[in-house]
Amino acid sequence: MELFDRRWYSAQIHDGVKVDDMAAHYCRTGKFRGLNPSPYFDTDWYVTGSRIALDRIESPIDHFITFGGTSICDPHPIFNSRWYKWTYMAAGEPTIPPLIHYITLGWR
């Protein structure tokens, strides 16, 4: 499992984009089309909830990794970051975004 899931993303696009170019496609085009880089990150939901502006420079997923995860923004309507952190993450655990914790450790 990864935050940017190439197989998930490729199922949404029909532009003949090569696997290695998918993250760049998301940054250039996909974020404006409301495409989602994984089943765990809803672009439109995150942009609305975190009140960021879509621009040509920063992608919503990069914003989430840099700011949203540590400020406990929800990346998807069915993932409650505060609840997940309170329920599954130990108080002394390194500060990582709850979604990253779920993807790397918690889903098993």
Helices and strands as residue ranges (DSSP letters): H 6-12, G 19-21, H 22-25, I 26-30, H 31-33, H 43-50, H 60-63, I 64-68, H 81-88, H 98-101, I 102-106
